């Protein structure tokens, strides 16, 4: 698929009350010259802010891959949230908390435990493995393929095992992130390497052009 207007996210945890405390979710405010997070009082405020942020970057022609832990609650809660989100296609790669996903097969474009896609950047095709969990190796990982994941929340942004494996979780980015932006991030990771390491790691053409 063409990389333009393709987005990724994970771990929105819609309607999950405890995630407010676990991940210190709330609104930023200023206190004595410093920015502090004022925790949400309830999930209504959290849900509304996530939906607003999602829709501010994702339009109704976009394709979105959500890498798990989408929402808590019953089918009606999931449908209520899903109906408010922009996107032509919303694919769900399930996480450990997606208990209601089995009732939602008619409402997502696809639902799977694991997914492999190919993104096209101009004349370059990049294989991408999508999983809720970070991986050590994946299909064609030694040939420039990407792996995108969630689950770890703010524990780490880049997978410590690879330059091309990224945490797309909500608590890192507070927004879905685009395929093009991910390509830029991987390029910046690569060019920061010591030259001896950079020489032995294959670099897809798309990253060379950025």
N, C-alpha and C positions, 0 to 999 in steps of 0.2 A: 504494500500500500504506500501511496505517496506520504511523505513525512509531514508535509504542510497540514496544519490544523489537526494534528494528532496529539493527544494529551495523556498524561499518566498521573495517578494519585493512589493513595492507599490510606487505610486506618482513619477514615473520617469519624468512625464511632458515633454516628448520629444517634441521638436519644440514649446515650450511655452516661448515666449520671456520674458514676465513679471516675470516668476518664477526666472529668474536670479537675478532680483532686490529684489523680495519678500523674497527669501531664501539665498541671498548673495552667489549664486553659482559661482564658478570660480576655478582657479588654485592657489594652495598654493605657496607662494614665501617668501623669507626672506627679511626683511627690518629692518635695525639697530638691528640685532640680534633677531628679533621677527618674527614669522610666520604670514603672512597676506594673505588674499584671494584677488587675482586679478580677478575681475569679467570677465566673458566671454564677448567678444565683440558681439557675435551673437549666435544663437542656433546651428549653425553648429559645433562649438567647443564643446558646451555642449553635443550635441548628440553623437559626436565622443568619448568623454571621458566616457559617460555612457555605450555605446556599448562596449568599450574596457574593462571597469571594469566588466561588465556583463560576457563577454566571457572569462575573465581571471579566473573565478571561476565556470562557468557553462559549461559543455561539451555537446556534441551532444546526449548523452544518458540520460541527466538529465530531471527531471520533475519540472516545475516552475509554481508557483501560483502567479500571479500579482494581487494585491488587489486594483486596481483602479487608475484612473487618469494616464492612460498609455501614451497618446499622444494627442497633438492638431493637427488641420489640417484635410484635407480631406482623403478619402480612399487611394489615391495614396501615401500620406505622411505616413500613417500607414503601408501600404504594404512595402514601402521602408525601414522603421525602422525594421519591423518584419523580413524581409528577411536577416538582418544582425545579428540577435540574435541567439546564440546557444540554443539548447534545443530540446529534442525529443517530449515533450509535453509542450505547454504554455497555461495555463488556465487563463482566465481573469474574475475577480470578479469586476464588474463595479463600478466606482466612479462617483461623481457628474459632472465631466468634460468630461466623455467619450461619447460625442455626436455621434461620428462616429461608435461606437461599433456595432450598429444595422446593419451596412453594412459589418461587418467583421466575420459573423458567420461561414463562410467556411474557415477561415484562422487561427483561434485559435482552440485549442483542445476542449475547451468549453467556453461559455460566460454565466454568471449568475449574479444576483444581490447579491447573498448570497450562501455560499456553506458549506457543512459539509463533512469532510473526516475522515478517521481513519489511523493513522500512526502506523506502527509496528516496535518496537525496540526489537529485539530478540524475547522473548515470551510475551512481553507487548504491548497491543494495547491502543493507546491514541486517544480519540475523539478530533477533532479540528474543531472549527467553524471559518470560514473565512468571513470577512466583510470589506468593505471599512472603516467603522466607529467603534470606540471603543464601547464596550457594558458593561453594568453593570452586567448582568447575561446572560447565554446562556445555551444551552442544556448540561446537566451533569456538569455544572460549579462547583457544590458542590462535585463532585466525581473525581476531578483531570483533567477534560477536559480543553483544551487550547482554547484561542481565540486570533487570530492574526488580525491586522488591520493596516490602514494607516490614511490618511486624515489630521492628526494634524501636519504633518511635524516635526518640532523640538520642539513642545510644551512639550511633555513628551515621554520618552522611554517606561517605564512600565505603564500600566493602573493603576491609583491610586486605583481602586476598586478591584484589584485582583493580586495575585502573579503569575498567569499563563495567563496573557494577555499582549501581546507585540506589540509595534509599529514596523513594518518591513519597514517603509518608507525609501525612498532613501536618504533623507536629514539627517537621523540618521546614516545610515550604509555606504552609498556610494557604495553599492554592494548588490546583492542578498545574503541572509543568509540561511544557511543550517538548516534542521530539527535537526540534531545532535548538532549544536551550540546553537540552541534555547533551547534544553533540558539542556545543560550545564548552560545557563543563568538562567533558572528557578530554577535549583538546587542551584545556588549561592544566588539567592534571598531568597530561603527557609532557607538555613543554616545561613543566617544573621539575622533571626528572633530571638527575645527573646525566651528562651526555653519554657515558658508557652504558647506562641502563637503557636510555632512549634508543640507542643504535640497535639493540637486540630485540626490541618489542615491535611487532608489525603494527603499522598505523593505517587504518582505512583511508582511502582517498578523500572521503568527505571531510575528515579532520585536517588533512593537509590543506584543503582549500579555504578553511575558515580563517 
